[in-house]
């Protein structure tokens, strides 16, 4: 599993195990503290939010309590189907965050455990695209698996490729500090 096949093998696993993953995410709950923190930096009612790798809508439930301008994107058709049922207020589309054309004027972009499925080159391009779409003072909130950069295949309920990152890895790739 390398290159594009990594991504599509991972998406295939998520599609085949969407119900299992959704149940697991339900047990974890939404990332309420992280969502609250990101919104605390935006002094605006109804901010424009994009949720990269939104999965089954786990965090969309909380995010849509704070804005009507929400877009969740994910490549897993099956997880998007679940998200649309769980969070009817949310706007969900099937899209690849690496090739998605980010609109201007976005206030918050969340990437909870999403970029961990992409290698350094793809993440660097994503950071540039998101940076250009953000409003001044906008937030790009990223969470990922921590560790020295490396590719790691996890095969619990099917193969998924993860890449480990440290905060300093992300900062080095970011156009805001370049």
Beta strands, then each sheet from edge to edge (+ up, - down):
strand 1: 49-52
strand 2: 70-74
strand 3: 91-94
strand 4: 106-112
strand 5: 134-143
strand 6: 150-155
strand 7: 159-164
sheet 1: 3+ 2+ 1+ 4+ 5+
sheet 2: 6+ 7-
end
